[in-house]
Structures are given as C-alpha cells and as structure tokens.
C-alpha cells in the first residue's frame, strides 16, 4: 500500500514544504535529510524538488518495526 496519495499532486516533483506536509515534519527537517544524503532531491534553479517516489522510499527507510525477536509484544488490532 502506497504511503503517499499521488492523486493530490499535479506533478511527480514536489517542493520541500509539500514533502514536509506529507511527512508530518518541518521543511528544515526535510532539507537536513537532503543535505545529509538520506533523501534524494533535484535542484531546479535555486529551488529543491523531491520526487514523490524518493520521498516514499525515505519514509519507508525511517520505519521502525517492533523487535519481536527480543520479547517485544506483538501489536494488537
């Protein structure tokens, strides 16, 4: 299941502010991730743009799963 609803965007490339809104974080956090090499971005003139696929990859890489092998309880639904 995709993390990002792509139908709400006109382009495959979004601004850092839009990426921050999707991720539920700040634009500064997104820019830090770009400059640290954790999130791919494209420079278009003086602006940074993020491909939706790259943002989704970044968000998936940030996922922390419960460690069931070390006695953590299994989540209930």
PDB file of N, CA, C and O in Angstrom, chain B, residues numbered from 101:
ATOM      1  N   UNK B 101       0.841  -1.178   0.000  1.00  0.00           N
ATOM      2  CA  UNK B 101       0.000   0.000   0.000  1.00  0.00           C
ATOM      3  C   UNK B 101       0.893   1.250   0.000  1.00  0.00           C
ATOM      4  O   UNK B 101       1.771   1.386   0.852  1.00  0.00           O
ATOM      5  N   UNK B 102       0.671   2.150  -0.945  1.00  0.00           N
ATOM      6  CA  UNK B 102       1.490   3.372  -1.008  1.00  0.00           C
ATOM      7  C   UNK B 102       1.243   4.287   0.195  1.00  0.00           C
ATOM      8  O   UNK B 102       0.122   4.398   0.693  1.00  0.00           O
ATOM      9  N   UNK B 103       2.301   4.929   0.639  1.00  0.00           N
ATOM     10  CA  UNK B 103       2.184   5.872   1.754  1.00  0.00           C
ATOM     11  C   UNK B 103       1.638   7.225   1.315  1.00  0.00           C
ATOM     12  O   UNK B 103       1.043   7.951   2.112  1.00  0.00           O
ATOM     13  N   UNK B 104       1.846   7.561   0.038  1.00  0.00           N
ATOM     14  CA  UNK B 104       1.513   8.893  -0.460  1.00  0.00           C
ATOM     15  C   UNK B 104       0.402   8.801  -1.483  1.00  0.00           C
ATOM     16  O   UNK B 104       0.473   7.997  -2.412  1.00  0.00           O
ATOM     17  N   UNK B 105      -0.629   9.624  -1.319  1.00  0.00           N
ATOM     18  CA  UNK B 105      -1.710   9.728  -2.292  1.00  0.00           C
ATOM     19  C   UNK B 105      -1.237  10.641  -3.420  1.00  0.00           C
ATOM     20  O   UNK B 105      -1.298  11.864  -3.301  1.00  0.00           O
ATOM     21  N   UNK B 106      -0.775  10.051  -4.495  1.00  0.00           N
ATOM     22  CA  UNK B 106      -0.195  10.817  -5.603  1.00  0.00           C
ATOM     23  C   UNK B 106      -1.245  11.615  -6.368  1.00  0.00           C
ATOM     24  O   UNK B 106      -0.898  12.551  -7.088  1.00  0.00           O
ATOM     25  N   UNK B 107      -2.502  11.267  -6.229  1.00  0.00           N
ATOM     26  CA  UNK B 107      -3.547  11.964  -6.986  1.00  0.00           C
ATOM     27  C   UNK B 107      -3.738  13.405  -6.509  1.00  0.00           C
ATOM     28  O   UNK B 107      -4.337  14.215  -7.216  1.00  0.00           O
ATOM     29  N   UNK B 108      -3.239  13.726  -5.324  1.00  0.00           N
ATOM     30  CA  UNK B 108      -3.399  15.086  -4.807  1.00  0.00           C
ATOM     31  C   UNK B 108      -2.304  16.033  -5.300  1.00  0.00           C
ATOM     32  O   UNK B 108      -2.280  17.204  -4.919  1.00  0.00           O
ATOM     33  N   UNK B 109      -1.393  15.530  -6.149  1.00  0.00           N
ATOM     34  CA  UNK B 109      -0.311  16.358  -6.683  1.00  0.00           C
ATOM     35  C   UNK B 109      -0.400  16.418  -8.198  1.00  0.00           C
ATOM     36  O   UNK B 109      -0.732  15.427  -8.850  1.00  0.00           O
ATOM     37  N   UNK B 110      -0.106  17.577  -8.751  1.00  0.00           N
ATOM     38  CA  UNK B 110      -0.149  17.772 -10.205  1.00  0.00           C
ATOM     39  C   UNK B 110       1.094  17.231 -10.894  1.00  0.00           C
ATOM     40  O   UNK B 110       1.059  16.892 -12.076  1.00  0.00           O
ATOM     41  N   UNK B 111       2.197  17.152 -10.147  1.00  0.00           N
ATOM     42  CA  UNK B 111       3.481  16.752 -10.713  1.00  0.00           C
ATOM     43  C   UNK B 111       4.101  15.662  -9.865  1.00  0.00           C
ATOM     44  O   UNK B 111       3.739  15.486  -8.702  1.00  0.00           O
ATOM     45  N   UNK B 112       5.026  14.938 -10.443  1.00  0.00           N
ATOM     46  CA  UNK B 112       5.778  13.913  -9.719  1.00  0.00           C
ATOM     47  C   UNK B 112       6.834  14.552  -8.819  1.00  0.00           C
ATOM     48  O   UNK B 112       7.363  13.895  -7.923  1.00  0.00           O
ATOM     49  N   UNK B 113       7.144  15.834  -9.054  1.00  0.00           N
ATOM     50  CA  UNK B 113       8.133  16.567  -8.269  1.00  0.00           C
ATOM     51  C   UNK B 113       7.419  17.573  -7.377  1.00  0.00           C
ATOM     52  O   UNK B 113       6.566  18.331  -7.838  1.00  0.00           O
ATOM     53  N   UNK B 114       7.780  17.571  -6.080  1.00  0.00           N
ATOM     54  CA  UNK B 114       7.129  18.472  -5.134  1.00  0.00           C
ATOM     55  C   UNK B 114       8.165  19.330  -4.410  1.00  0.00           C
ATOM     56  O   UNK B 114       9.350  19.000  -4.372  1.00  0.00           O
ATOM     57  N   UNK B 115       7.695  20.426  -3.841  1.00  0.00           N
ATOM     58  CA  UNK B 115       8.550  21.328  -3.067  1.00  0.00           C
ATOM     59  C   UNK B 115       8.876  20.697  -1.718  1.00  0.00           C
ATOM     60  O   UNK B 115       8.197  19.774  -1.269  1.00  0.00           O
ATOM     61  N   UNK B 116       9.926  21.210  -1.080  1.00  0.00           N
ATOM     62  CA  UNK B 116      10.287  20.712   0.247  1.00  0.00           C
ATOM     63  C   UNK B 116       9.156  20.968   1.248  1.00  0.00           C
ATOM     64  O   UNK B 116       8.939  20.163   2.153  1.00  0.00           O
ATOM     65  N   UNK B 117       8.441  22.076   1.092  1.00  0.00           N
ATOM     66  CA  UNK B 117       7.334  22.366   2.007  1.00  0.00           C
ATOM     67  C   UNK B 117       6.209  21.348   1.855  1.00  0.00           C
ATOM     68  O   UNK B 117       5.583  20.962   2.842  1.00  0.00           O
ATOM     69  N   UNK B 118       5.949  20.911   0.620  1.00  0.00           N
ATOM     70  CA  UNK B 118       4.931  19.872   0.400  1.00  0.00           C
ATOM     71  C   UNK B 118       5.395  18.532   0.956  1.00  0.00           C
ATOM     72  O   UNK B 118       4.603  17.790   1.537  1.00  0.00           O
ATOM     73  N   UNK B 119       6.672  18.225   0.781  1.00  0.00           N
ATOM     74  CA  UNK B 119       7.227  16.981   1.323  1.00  0.00           C
ATOM     75  C   UNK B 119       7.119  16.986   2.849  1.00  0.00           C
ATOM     76  O   UNK B 119       6.804  15.961   3.454  1.00  0.00           O
ATOM     77  N   UNK B 120       7.379  18.128   3.462  1.00  0.00           N
ATOM     78  CA  UNK B 120       7.275  18.245   4.919  1.00  0.00           C
ATOM     79  C   UNK B 120       5.839  18.023   5.372  1.00  0.00           C
ATOM     80  O   UNK B 120       5.601  17.357   6.380  1.00  0.00           O
ATOM     81  N   UNK B 121       4.891  18.573   4.640  1.00  0.00           N
ATOM     82  CA  UNK B 121       3.476  18.404   4.989  1.00  0.00           C
ATOM     83  C   UNK B 121       3.084  16.930   4.895  1.00  0.00           C
ATOM     84  O   UNK B 121       2.404  16.411   5.781  1.00  0.00           O
ATOM     85  N   UNK B 122       3.508  16.259   3.832  1.00  0.00           N
ATOM     86  CA  UNK B 122       3.193  14.838   3.656  1.00  0.00           C
ATOM     87  C   UNK B 122       3.812  14.009   4.776  1.00  0.00           C
ATOM     88  O   UNK B 122       3.174  13.099   5.305  1.00  0.00           O
ATOM     89  N   UNK B 123       5.057  14.324   5.138  1.00  0.00           N
ATOM     90  CA  UNK B 123       5.779  13.554   6.153  1.00  0.00           C
ATOM     91  C   UNK B 123       5.392  13.948   7.574  1.00  0.00           C
ATOM     92  O   UNK B 123       5.750  13.255   8.527  1.00  0.00           O
ATOM     93  N   UNK B 124       4.669  15.049   7.723  1.00  0.00           N
ATOM     94  CA  UNK B 124       4.288  15.493   9.066  1.00  0.00           C
ATOM     95  C   UNK B 124       5.459  16.046   9.841  1.00  0.00           C
ATOM     96  O   UNK B 124       5.553  15.853  11.053  1.00  0.00           O
ATOM     97  N   UNK B 125       6.347  16.727   9.158  1.00  0.00           N
ATOM     98  CA  UNK B 125       7.540  17.281   9.794  1.00  0.00           C
ATOM     99  C   UNK B 125       7.775  18.689   9.264  1.00  0.00           C
ATOM    100  O   UNK B 125       6.916  19.252   8.585  1.00  0.00           O
ATOM    101  N   UNK B 126       8.927  19.255   9.570  1.00  0.00           N
ATOM    102  CA  UNK B 126       9.224  20.625   9.133  1.00  0.00           C
ATOM    103  C   UNK B 126      10.021  20.621   7.826  1.00  0.00           C
ATOM    104  O   UNK B 126      10.655  19.628   7.468  1.00  0.00           O
ATOM    105  N   UNK B 127       9.973  21.734   7.137  1.00  0.00           N
ATOM    106  CA  UNK B 127      10.787  21.905   5.943  1.00  0.00           C
ATOM    107  C   UNK B 127      12.264  21.815   6.271  1.00  0.00           C
ATOM    108  O   UNK B 127      13.052  21.309   5.472  1.00  0.00           O
ATOM    109  N   UNK B 128      12.639  22.302   7.436  1.00  0.00           N
ATOM    110  CA  UNK B 128      14.037  22.238   7.865  1.00  0.00           C
ATOM    111  C   UNK B 128      14.488  20.779   8.009  1.00  0.00           C
ATOM    112  O   UNK B 128      15.604  20.432   7.622  1.00  0.00           O
ATOM    113  N   UNK B 129      13.633  19.945   8.557  1.00  0.00           N
ATOM    114  CA  UNK B 129      13.964  18.519   8.696  1.00  0.00           C
ATOM    115  C   UNK B 129      14.179  17.890   7.316  1.00  0.00           C
ATOM    116  O   UNK B 129      15.114  17.113   7.125  1.00  0.00           O
ATOM    117  N   UNK B 130      13.322  18.225   6.369  1.00  0.00           N
ATOM    118  CA  UNK B 130      13.440  17.695   5.010  1.00  0.00           C
ATOM    119  C   UNK B 130      14.737  18.174   4.372  1.00  0.00           C
ATOM    120  O   UNK B 130      15.449  17.381   3.757  1.00  0.00           O
ATOM    121  N   UNK B 131      15.053  19.448   4.507  1.00  0.00           N
ATOM    122  CA  UNK B 131      16.292  19.980   3.917  1.00  0.00           C
ATOM    123  C   UNK B 131      17.528  19.344   4.558  1.00  0.00           C
ATOM    124  O   UNK B 131      18.512  19.074   3.868  1.00  0.00           O
ATOM    125  N   UNK B 132      17.484  19.103   5.874  1.00  0.00           N
ATOM    126  CA  UNK B 132      18.602  18.432   6.544  1.00  0.00           C
ATOM    127  C   UNK B 132      18.789  17.015   6.007  1.00  0.00           C
ATOM    128  O   UNK B 132      19.918  16.569   5.802  1.00  0.00           O
ATOM    129  N   UNK B 133      17.687  16.312   5.782  1.00  0.00           N
ATOM    130  CA  UNK B 133      17.766  14.948   5.241  1.00  0.00           C
ATOM    131  C   UNK B 133      18.360  14.970   3.835  1.00  0.00           C
ATOM    132  O   UNK B 133      19.116  14.071   3.466  1.00  0.00           O
ATOM    133  N   UNK B 134      18.023  15.985   3.055  1.00  0.00           N
ATOM    134  CA  UNK B 134      18.577  16.113   1.706  1.00  0.00           C
ATOM    135  C   UNK B 134      20.083  16.357   1.787  1.00  0.00           C
ATOM    136  O   UNK B 134      20.864  15.668   1.131  1.00  0.00           O
ATOM    137  N   UNK B 135      20.482  17.327   2.585  1.00  0.00           N
ATOM    138  CA  UNK B 135      21.894  17.693   2.673  1.00  0.00           C
ATOM    139  C   UNK B 135      22.742  16.592   3.316  1.00  0.00           C
ATOM    140  O   UNK B 135      23.947  16.519   3.077  1.00  0.00           O
ATOM    141  N   UNK B 136      22.121  15.740   4.125  1.00  0.00           N
ATOM    142  CA  UNK B 136      22.840  14.619   4.735  1.00  0.00           C
ATOM    143  C   UNK B 136      22.909  13.409   3.800  1.00  0.00           C
ATOM    144  O   UNK B 136      23.583  12.425   4.100  1.00  0.00           O
ATOM    145  N   UNK B 137      22.208  13.489   2.666  1.00  0.00           N
ATOM    146  CA  UNK B 137      22.231  12.403   1.702  1.00  0.00           C
ATOM    147  C   UNK B 137      21.238  11.295   1.983  1.00  0.00           C
ATOM    148  O   UNK B 137      21.310  10.232   1.366  1.00  0.00           O
ATOM    149  N   UNK B 138      20.307  11.522   2.905  1.00  0.00           N
ATOM    150  CA  UNK B 138      19.305  10.499   3.231  1.00  0.00           C
ATOM    151  C   UNK B 138      18.075  10.589   2.332  1.00  0.00           C
ATOM    152  O   UNK B 138      17.326   9.619   2.212  1.00  0.00           O
ATOM    153  N   UNK B 139      17.860  11.735   1.705  1.00  0.00           N
ATOM    154  CA  UNK B 139      16.700  11.953   0.840  1.00  0.00           C
ATOM    155  C   UNK B 139      17.183  12.571  -0.460  1.00  0.00           C
ATOM    156  O   UNK B 139      17.843  13.611  -0.452  1.00  0.00           O
ATOM    157  N   UNK B 140      16.858  11.938  -1.572  1.00  0.00           N
ATOM    158  CA  UNK B 140      17.261  12.452  -2.880  1.00  0.00           C
ATOM    159  C   UNK B 140      16.416  13.658  -3.244  1.00  0.00           C
ATOM    160  O   UNK B 140      15.221  13.709  -2.952  1.00  0.00           O
ATOM    161  N   UNK B 141      17.054  14.628  -3.887  1.00  0.00           N
ATOM    162  CA  UNK B 141      16.353  15.832  -4.344  1.00  0.00           C
ATOM    163  C   UNK B 141      17.009  16.323  -5.623  1.00  0.00           C
ATOM    164  O   UNK B 141      18.124  15.926  -5.962  1.00  0.00           O
ATOM    165  N   UNK B 142      16.307  17.178  -6.311  1.00  0.00           N
ATOM    166  CA  UNK B 142      16.775  17.751  -7.566  1.00  0.00           C
ATOM    167  C   UNK B 142      16.784  19.256  -7.421  1.00  0.00           C
ATOM    168  O   UNK B 142      15.827  19.848  -6.923  1.00  0.00           O
ATOM    169  N   UNK B 143      17.870  19.874  -7.855  1.00  0.00           N
ATOM    170  CA  UNK B 143      17.952  21.326  -7.832  1.00  0.00           C
ATOM    171  C   UNK B 143      17.417  21.831  -9.159  1.00  0.00           C
ATOM    172  O   UNK B 143      17.914  21.464 -10.223  1.00  0.00           O
ATOM    173  N   UNK B 144      16.407  22.670  -9.086  1.00  0.00           N
ATOM    174  CA  UNK B 144      15.807  23.285 -10.272  1.00  0.00           C
ATOM    175  C   UNK B 144      15.908  24.786 -10.082  1.00  0.00           C
ATOM    176  O   UNK B 144      15.069  25.412  -9.436  1.00  0.00           O
ATOM    177  N   UNK B 145      16.959  25.343 -10.664  1.00  0.00           N
ATOM    178  CA  UNK B 145      17.258  26.749 -10.410  1.00  0.00           C
ATOM    179  C   UNK B 145      17.755  26.870  -8.986  1.00  0.00           C
ATOM    180  O   UNK B 145      18.704  26.192  -8.592  1.00  0.00           O
ATOM    181  N   UNK B 146      17.120  27.728  -8.217  1.00  0.00           N
ATOM    182  CA  UNK B 146      17.510  27.874  -6.815  1.00  0.00           C
ATOM    183  C   UNK B 146      16.626  27.038  -5.884  1.00  0.00           C
ATOM    184  O   UNK B 146      16.807  27.066  -4.667  1.00  0.00           O
ATOM    185  N   UNK B 147      15.679  26.302  -6.450  1.00  0.00           N
ATOM    186  CA  UNK B 147      14.734  25.515  -5.658  1.00  0.00           C
ATOM    187  C   UNK B 147      15.131  24.049  -5.606  1.00  0.00           C
ATOM    188  O   UNK B 147      15.791  23.536  -6.510  1.00  0.00           O
ATOM    189  N   UNK B 148      14.722  23.390  -4.544  1.00  0.00           N
ATOM    190  CA  UNK B 148      14.874  21.945  -4.424  1.00  0.00           C
ATOM    191  C   UNK B 148      13.520  21.302  -4.682  1.00  0.00           C
ATOM    192  O   UNK B 148      12.491  21.787  -4.213  1.00  0.00           O
ATOM    193  N   UNK B 149      13.531  20.215  -5.427  1.00  0.00           N
ATOM    194  CA  UNK B 149      12.314  19.452  -5.678  1.00  0.00           C
ATOM    195  C   UNK B 149      12.586  18.002  -5.337  1.00  0.00           C
ATOM    196  O   UNK B 149      13.693  17.498  -5.526  1.00  0.00           O
ATOM    197  N   UNK B 150      11.556  17.338  -4.830  1.00  0.00           N
ATOM    198  CA  UNK B 150      11.669  15.954  -4.403  1.00  0.00           C
ATOM    199  C   UNK B 150      10.673  15.136  -5.213  1.00  0.00           C
ATOM    200  O   UNK B 150       9.501  15.493  -5.335  1.00  0.00           O
ATOM    201  N   UNK B 151      11.156  14.053  -5.752  1.00  0.00           N
ATOM    202  CA  UNK B 151      10.271  13.154  -6.487  1.00  0.00           C
ATOM    203  C   UNK B 151       9.447  12.369  -5.464  1.00  0.00           C
ATOM    204  O   UNK B 151       9.992  11.923  -4.454  1.00  0.00           O
ATOM    205  N   UNK B 152       8.166  12.196  -5.700  1.00  0.00           N
ATOM    206  CA  UNK B 152       7.292  11.503  -4.756  1.00  0.00           C
ATOM    207  C   UNK B 152       7.809  10.102  -4.438  1.00  0.00           C
ATOM    208  O   UNK B 152       7.730   9.662  -3.291  1.00  0.00           O
ATOM    209  N   UNK B 153       8.326   9.410  -5.421  1.00  0.00           N
ATOM    210  CA  UNK B 153       8.863   8.069  -5.209  1.00  0.00           C
ATOM    211  C   UNK B 153      10.039   8.101  -4.227  1.00  0.00           C
ATOM    212  O   UNK B 153      10.168   7.215  -3.383  1.00  0.00           O
ATOM    213  N   UNK B 154      10.893   9.118  -4.338  1.00  0.00           N
ATOM    214  CA  UNK B 154      12.036   9.237  -3.430  1.00  0.00           C
ATOM    215  C   UNK B 154      11.580   9.559  -2.009  1.00  0.00           C
ATOM    216  O   UNK B 154      12.163   9.063  -1.045  1.00  0.00           O
ATOM    217  N   UNK B 155      10.549  10.381  -1.871  1.00  0.00           N
ATOM    218  CA  UNK B 155      10.015  10.690  -0.543  1.00  0.00           C
ATOM    219  C   UNK B 155       9.441   9.430   0.091  1.00  0.00           C
ATOM    220  O   UNK B 155       9.639   9.184   1.281  1.00  0.00           O
ATOM    221  N   UNK B 156       8.737   8.641  -0.692  1.00  0.00           N
ATOM    222  CA  UNK B 156       8.164   7.407  -0.163  1.00  0.00           C
ATOM    223  C   UNK B 156       9.268   6.427   0.265  1.00  0.00           C
ATOM    224  O   UNK B 156       9.144   5.764   1.294  1.00  0.00           O
ATOM    225  N   UNK B 157      10.339   6.337  -0.522  1.00  0.00           N
ATOM    226  CA  UNK B 157      11.480   5.495  -0.171  1.00  0.00           C
ATOM    227  C   UNK B 157      12.099   5.963   1.142  1.00  0.00           C
ATOM    228  O   UNK B 157      12.421   5.149   2.008  1.00  0.00           O
ATOM    229  N   UNK B 158      12.262   7.277   1.286  1.00  0.00           N
ATOM    230  CA  UNK B 158      12.817   7.853   2.518  1.00  0.00           C
ATOM    231  C   UNK B 158      11.928   7.518   3.715  1.00  0.00           C
ATOM    232  O   UNK B 158      12.426   7.104   4.762  1.00  0.00           O
ATOM    233  N   UNK B 159      10.624   7.694   3.563  1.00  0.00           N
ATOM    234  CA  UNK B 159       9.711   7.416   4.672  1.00  0.00           C
ATOM    235  C   UNK B 159       9.743   5.942   5.058  1.00  0.00           C
ATOM    236  O   UNK B 159       9.704   5.608   6.242  1.00  0.00           O
ATOM    237  N   UNK B 160       9.813   5.059   4.061  1.00  0.00           N
ATOM    238  CA  UNK B 160       9.912   3.620   4.360  1.00  0.00           C
ATOM    239  C   UNK B 160      11.208   3.297   5.083  1.00  0.00           C
ATOM    240  O   UNK B 160      11.225   2.430   5.957  1.00  0.00           O
ATOM    241  N   UNK B 161      12.291   3.977   4.737  1.00  0.00           N
ATOM    242  CA  UNK B 161      13.578   3.747   5.404  1.00  0.00           C
ATOM    243  C   UNK B 161      13.547   4.230   6.851  1.00  0.00           C
ATOM    244  O   UNK B 161      14.331   3.758   7.675  1.00  0.00           O
ATOM    245  N   UNK B 162      12.663   5.152   7.166  1.00  0.00           N
ATOM    246  CA  UNK B 162      12.547   5.681   8.532  1.00  0.00           C
ATOM    247  C   UNK B 162      11.673   4.808   9.430  1.00  0.00           C
ATOM    248  O   UNK B 162      11.601   5.033  10.638  1.00  0.00           O
ATOM    249  N   UNK B 163      11.018   3.824   8.848  1.00  0.00           N
ATOM    250  CA  UNK B 163      10.099   2.965   9.594  1.00  0.00           C
ATOM    251  C   UNK B 163      10.847   2.146  10.643  1.00  0.00           C
ATOM    252  O   UNK B 163      11.881   1.544  10.356  1.00  0.00           O
ATOM    253  N   UNK B 164      10.318   2.134  11.839  1.00  0.00           N
ATOM    254  CA  UNK B 164      10.875   1.321  12.918  1.00  0.00           C
ATOM    255  C   UNK B 164       9.852   0.234  13.237  1.00  0.00           C
ATOM    256  O   UNK B 164       8.726   0.517  13.647  1.00  0.00           O
ATOM    257  N   UNK B 165      10.264  -0.994  13.043  1.00  0.00           N
ATOM    258  CA  UNK B 165       9.399  -2.145  13.316  1.00  0.00           C
ATOM    259  C   UNK B 165       9.626  -2.618  14.752  1.00  0.00           C
ATOM    260  O   UNK B 165      10.734  -2.499  15.274  1.00  0.00           O
ATOM    261  N   UNK B 166       8.595  -3.147  15.386  1.00  0.00           N
ATOM    262  CA  UNK B 166       8.806  -3.722  16.707  1.00  0.00           C
ATOM    263  C   UNK B 166       9.738  -4.931  16.605  1.00  0.00           C
ATOM    264  O   UNK B 166       9.653  -5.703  15.650  1.00  0.00           O
ATOM    265  N   UNK B 167      10.603  -5.088  17.563  1.00  0.00           N
ATOM    266  CA  UNK B 167      11.562  -6.188  17.558  1.00  0.00           C
ATOM    267  C   UNK B 167      10.937  -7.391  18.258  1.00  0.00           C
ATOM    268  O   UNK B 167      11.100  -7.577  19.464  1.00  0.00           O
ATOM    269  N   UNK B 168      10.232  -8.191  17.499  1.00  0.00           N
ATOM    270  CA  UNK B 168       9.533  -9.334  18.083  1.00  0.00           C
ATOM    271  C   UNK B 168      10.491 -10.418  18.552  1.00  0.00           C
ATOM    272  O   UNK B 168      10.132 -11.232  19.403  1.00  0.00           O
ATOM    273  N   UNK B 169      11.695 -10.441  18.013  1.00  0.00           N
ATOM    274  CA  UNK B 169      12.658 -11.477  18.395  1.00  0.00           C
ATOM    275  C   UNK B 169      13.202 -11.262  19.801  1.00  0.00           C
ATOM    276  O   UNK B 169      13.707 -12.204  20.412  1.00  0.00           O
ATOM    277  N   UNK B 170      13.112 -10.060  20.321  1.00  0.00           N
ATOM    278  CA  UNK B 170      13.657  -9.772  21.644  1.00  0.00           C
ATOM    279  C   UNK B 170      12.581  -9.533  22.696  1.00  0.00           C
ATOM    280  O   UNK B 170      12.787  -8.769  23.640  1.00  0.00           O
ATOM    281  N   UNK B 171      11.450 -10.179  22.536  1.00  0.00           N
ATOM    282  CA  UNK B 171      10.448 -10.176  23.581  1.00  0.00           C
ATOM    283  C   UNK B 171       9.453  -9.032  23.552  1.00  0.00           C
ATOM    284  O   UNK B 171       8.615  -8.937  24.449  1.00  0.00           O
ATOM    285  N   UNK B 172       9.512  -8.162  22.557  1.00  0.00           N
ATOM    286  CA  UNK B 172       8.503  -7.097  22.479  1.00  0.00           C
ATOM    287  C   UNK B 172       7.167  -7.742  22.162  1.00  0.00           C
ATOM    288  O   UNK B 172       7.099  -8.706  21.399  1.00  0.00           O
ATOM    289  N   UNK B 173       6.125  -7.219  22.739  1.00  0.00           N
ATOM    290  CA  UNK B 173       4.813  -7.806  22.492  1.00  0.00           C
ATOM    291  C   UNK B 173       4.341  -7.461  21.084  1.00  0.00           C
ATOM    292  O   UNK B 173       4.662  -6.405  20.539  1.00  0.00           O
ATOM    293  N   UNK B 174       3.583  -8.365  20.525  1.00  0.00           N
ATOM    294  CA  UNK B 174       3.051  -8.175  19.191  1.00  0.00           C
ATOM    295  C   UNK B 174       1.908  -7.160  19.251  1.00  0.00           C
ATOM    296  O   UNK B 174       1.078  -7.221  20.158  1.00  0.00           O
ATOM    297  N   UNK B 175       1.854  -6.209  18.277  1.00  0.00           N
ATOM    298  CA  UNK B 175       0.800  -5.196  18.307  1.00  0.00           C
ATOM    299  C   UNK B 175      -0.565  -5.848  18.122  1.00  0.00           C
ATOM    300  O   UNK B 175      -0.700  -6.825  17.384  1.00  0.00           O
ATOM    301  N   UNK B 176      -1.562  -5.308  18.788  1.00  0.00           N
ATOM    302  CA  UNK B 176      -2.923  -5.821  18.663  1.00  0.00           C
ATOM    303  C   UNK B 176      -3.741  -4.869  17.821  1.00  0.00           C
ATOM    304  O   UNK B 176      -3.494  -3.663  17.808  1.00  0.00           O
ATOM    305  N   UNK B 177      -4.719  -5.417  17.116  1.00  0.00           N
ATOM    306  CA  UNK B 177      -5.588  -4.573  16.285  1.00  0.00           C
ATOM    307  C   UNK B 177      -7.001  -4.635  16.758  1.00  0.00           C
ATOM    308  O   UNK B 177      -7.874  -3.988  16.179  1.00  0.00           O
TER     309      UNK B 177
END
